[in-house]
Amino acid sequence: MKRFIKLTNLKDKQPIYVNVDCIGHVYTEKPKIEHGRVEKEAHTVVGVTTHNNGGFQVIETPNEIFIMLEKFIQQ
């Protein structure tokens, strides 16, 4: 059975559903500042093992994602 967590896309704030069995990496990126203003806010990148696209940029922190993943481990 597939198991998914619901994350929020950084760009348009729409939901992204990621299969927990395919998560390959999770890391944070600092805000991108150009010409004295924030071009891209701080965010988390969640990469999947099934595609080499660099990962999904989401607003949840790694800690929040790990808490979601813990629920699947406990089941």
mmCIF file of the C-alpha atoms, coordinates in Angstrom:
data_MODEL
# 
_entry.id   MODEL 
# 
loop_
_atom_site.group_PDB 
_atom_site.id 
_atom_site.type_symbol 
_atom_site.label_atom_id 
_atom_site.label_alt_id 
_atom_site.label_comp_id 
_atom_site.label_asym_id 
_atom_site.label_entity_id 
_atom_site.label_seq_id 
_atom_site.pdbx_PDB_ins_code 
_atom_site.Cartn_x 
_atom_site.Cartn_y 
_atom_site.Cartn_z 
_atom_site.occupancy 
_atom_site.B_iso_or_equiv 
_atom_site.pdbx_formal_charge 
_atom_site.auth_seq_id 
_atom_site.auth_comp_id 
_atom_site.auth_asym_id 
_atom_site.auth_atom_id 
_atom_site.pdbx_PDB_model_num 
ATOM 1  C CA . MET A 1 1  ? 0.000  0.000  0.000   1.00 0.00 ? 1  MET A CA 1 
ATOM 2  C CA . LYS A 1 2  ? 1.241  3.478  -0.874  1.00 0.00 ? 2  LYS A CA 1 
ATOM 3  C CA . ARG A 1 3  ? 1.682  5.920  1.969   1.00 0.00 ? 3  ARG A CA 1 
ATOM 4  C CA . PHE A 1 4  ? 1.744  9.639  1.352   1.00 0.00 ? 4  PHE A CA 1 
ATOM 5  C CA . ILE A 1 5  ? 2.368  12.797 3.338   1.00 0.00 ? 5  ILE A CA 1 
ATOM 6  C CA . LYS A 1 6  ? 0.830  16.115 2.362   1.00 0.00 ? 6  LYS A CA 1 
ATOM 7  C CA . LEU A 1 7  ? 3.306  18.980 1.958   1.00 0.00 ? 7  LEU A CA 1 
ATOM 8  C CA . THR A 1 8  ? 2.851  22.556 0.723   1.00 0.00 ? 8  THR A CA 1 
ATOM 9  C CA . ASN A 1 9  ? 4.510  23.795 -2.474  1.00 0.00 ? 9  ASN A CA 1 
ATOM 10 C CA . LEU A 1 10 ? 6.623  26.917 -1.843  1.00 0.00 ? 10 LEU A CA 1 
ATOM 11 C CA . LYS A 1 11 ? 5.746  28.578 -5.146  1.00 0.00 ? 11 LYS A CA 1 
ATOM 12 C CA . ASP A 1 12 ? 1.944  28.443 -5.233  1.00 0.00 ? 12 ASP A CA 1 
ATOM 13 C CA . LYS A 1 13 ? 1.066  27.078 -1.765  1.00 0.00 ? 13 LYS A CA 1 
ATOM 14 C CA . GLN A 1 14 ? -0.726 24.110 -3.366  1.00 0.00 ? 14 GLN A CA 1 
ATOM 15 C CA . PRO A 1 15 ? -0.558 20.645 -1.779  1.00 0.00 ? 15 PRO A CA 1 
ATOM 16 C CA . ILE A 1 16 ? 2.042  18.095 -2.867  1.00 0.00 ? 16 ILE A CA 1 
ATOM 17 C CA . TYR A 1 17 ? 1.600  14.441 -1.895  1.00 0.00 ? 17 TYR A CA 1 
ATOM 18 C CA . VAL A 1 18 ? 4.886  12.576 -1.484  1.00 0.00 ? 18 VAL A CA 1 
ATOM 19 C CA . ASN A 1 19 ? 5.218  8.818  -1.117  1.00 0.00 ? 19 ASN A CA 1 
ATOM 20 C CA . VAL A 1 20 ? 7.093  8.262  2.151   1.00 0.00 ? 20 VAL A CA 1 
ATOM 21 C CA . ASP A 1 21 ? 8.810  5.179  0.727   1.00 0.00 ? 21 ASP A CA 1 
ATOM 22 C CA . CYS A 1 22 ? 10.485 7.256  -2.001  1.00 0.00 ? 22 CYS A CA 1 
ATOM 23 C CA . ILE A 1 23 ? 11.964 10.149 0.004   1.00 0.00 ? 23 ILE A CA 1 
ATOM 24 C CA . GLY A 1 24 ? 15.699 10.256 -0.606  1.00 0.00 ? 24 GLY A CA 1 
ATOM 25 C CA . HIS A 1 25 ? 16.744 13.501 1.065   1.00 0.00 ? 25 HIS A CA 1 
ATOM 26 C CA . VAL A 1 26 ? 15.437 16.456 3.067   1.00 0.00 ? 26 VAL A CA 1 
ATOM 27 C CA . TYR A 1 27 ? 17.352 19.679 3.626   1.00 0.00 ? 27 TYR A CA 1 
ATOM 28 C CA . THR A 1 28 ? 16.808 23.398 4.193   1.00 0.00 ? 28 THR A CA 1 
ATOM 29 C CA . GLU A 1 29 ? 17.847 26.269 1.975   1.00 0.00 ? 29 GLU A CA 1 
ATOM 30 C CA . LYS A 1 30 ? 18.502 29.790 3.200   1.00 0.00 ? 30 LYS A CA 1 
ATOM 31 C CA . PRO A 1 31 ? 16.599 32.729 1.739   1.00 0.00 ? 31 PRO A CA 1 
ATOM 32 C CA . LYS A 1 32 ? 17.868 33.974 -1.621  1.00 0.00 ? 32 LYS A CA 1 
ATOM 33 C CA . ILE A 1 33 ? 18.598 37.700 -1.420  1.00 0.00 ? 33 ILE A CA 1 
ATOM 34 C CA . GLU A 1 34 ? 19.274 39.767 -4.533  1.00 0.00 ? 34 GLU A CA 1 
ATOM 35 C CA . HIS A 1 35 ? 19.648 43.538 -4.719  1.00 0.00 ? 35 HIS A CA 1 
ATOM 36 C CA . GLY A 1 36 ? 18.826 43.869 -1.024  1.00 0.00 ? 36 GLY A CA 1 
ATOM 37 C CA . ARG A 1 37 ? 15.489 42.058 -1.112  1.00 0.00 ? 37 ARG A CA 1 
ATOM 38 C CA . VAL A 1 38 ? 14.342 38.504 -0.547  1.00 0.00 ? 38 VAL A CA 1 
ATOM 39 C CA . GLU A 1 39 ? 13.791 36.805 -3.909  1.00 0.00 ? 39 GLU A CA 1 
ATOM 40 C CA . LYS A 1 40 ? 13.017 33.395 -2.425  1.00 0.00 ? 40 LYS A CA 1 
ATOM 41 C CA . GLU A 1 41 ? 12.156 32.744 1.207   1.00 0.00 ? 41 GLU A CA 1 
ATOM 42 C CA . ALA A 1 42 ? 13.848 30.048 3.292   1.00 0.00 ? 42 ALA A CA 1 
ATOM 43 C CA . HIS A 1 43 ? 12.399 26.622 2.509   1.00 0.00 ? 43 HIS A CA 1 
ATOM 44 C CA . THR A 1 44 ? 12.886 22.887 2.658   1.00 0.00 ? 44 THR A CA 1 
ATOM 45 C CA . VAL A 1 45 ? 13.769 20.649 -0.282  1.00 0.00 ? 45 VAL A CA 1 
ATOM 46 C CA . VAL A 1 46 ? 12.383 17.105 -0.317  1.00 0.00 ? 46 VAL A CA 1 
ATOM 47 C CA . GLY A 1 47 ? 13.964 14.845 -2.933  1.00 0.00 ? 47 GLY A CA 1 
ATOM 48 C CA . VAL A 1 48 ? 12.545 11.571 -4.143  1.00 0.00 ? 48 VAL A CA 1 
ATOM 49 C CA . THR A 1 49 ? 14.483 8.535  -5.292  1.00 0.00 ? 49 THR A CA 1 
ATOM 50 C CA . THR A 1 50 ? 12.283 8.016  -8.353  1.00 0.00 ? 50 THR A CA 1 
ATOM 51 C CA . HIS A 1 51 ? 13.212 11.249 -10.143 1.00 0.00 ? 51 HIS A CA 1 
ATOM 52 C CA . ASN A 1 52 ? 16.322 13.391 -10.482 1.00 0.00 ? 52 ASN A CA 1 
ATOM 53 C CA . ASN A 1 53 ? 14.608 16.800 -10.504 1.00 0.00 ? 53 ASN A CA 1 
ATOM 54 C CA . GLY A 1 54 ? 16.413 18.298 -7.510  1.00 0.00 ? 54 GLY A CA 1 
ATOM 55 C CA . GLY A 1 55 ? 13.454 17.851 -5.212  1.00 0.00 ? 55 GLY A CA 1 
ATOM 56 C CA . PHE A 1 56 ? 10.274 19.626 -4.240  1.00 0.00 ? 56 PHE A CA 1 
ATOM 57 C CA . GLN A 1 57 ? 10.520 23.032 -2.571  1.00 0.00 ? 57 GLN A CA 1 
ATOM 58 C CA . VAL A 1 58 ? 8.093  23.083 0.348   1.00 0.00 ? 58 VAL A CA 1 
ATOM 59 C CA . ILE A 1 59 ? 7.278  25.377 3.270   1.00 0.00 ? 59 ILE A CA 1 
ATOM 60 C CA . GLU A 1 60 ? 7.324  22.701 6.007   1.00 0.00 ? 60 GLU A CA 1 
ATOM 61 C CA . THR A 1 61 ? 10.508 22.433 8.069   1.00 0.00 ? 61 THR A CA 1 
ATOM 62 C CA . PRO A 1 62 ? 12.528 19.215 8.166   1.00 0.00 ? 62 PRO A CA 1 
ATOM 63 C CA . ASN A 1 63 ? 11.404 18.720 11.774  1.00 0.00 ? 63 ASN A CA 1 
ATOM 64 C CA . GLU A 1 64 ? 7.733  18.921 10.746  1.00 0.00 ? 64 GLU A CA 1 
ATOM 65 C CA . ILE A 1 65 ? 8.371  16.435 7.925   1.00 0.00 ? 65 ILE A CA 1 
ATOM 66 C CA . PHE A 1 66 ? 10.182 14.024 10.244  1.00 0.00 ? 66 PHE A CA 1 
ATOM 67 C CA . ILE A 1 67 ? 7.247  14.141 12.682  1.00 0.00 ? 67 ILE A CA 1 
ATOM 68 C CA . MET A 1 68 ? 4.923  13.177 9.800   1.00 0.00 ? 68 MET A CA 1 
ATOM 69 C CA . LEU A 1 69 ? 7.261  10.317 8.863   1.00 0.00 ? 69 LEU A CA 1 
ATOM 70 C CA . GLU A 1 70 ? 7.401  9.060  12.465  1.00 0.00 ? 70 GLU A CA 1 
ATOM 71 C CA . LYS A 1 71 ? 3.667  8.329  12.250  1.00 0.00 ? 71 LYS A CA 1 
ATOM 72 C CA . PHE A 1 72 ? 4.338  5.783  9.501   1.00 0.00 ? 72 PHE A CA 1 
ATOM 73 C CA . ILE A 1 73 ? 7.172  4.130  11.408  1.00 0.00 ? 73 ILE A CA 1 
ATOM 74 C CA . GLN A 1 74 ? 4.941  3.631  14.447  1.00 0.00 ? 74 GLN A CA 1 
ATOM 75 C CA . GLN A 1 75 ? 2.196  1.939  12.425  1.00 0.00 ? 75 GLN A CA 1 
# 
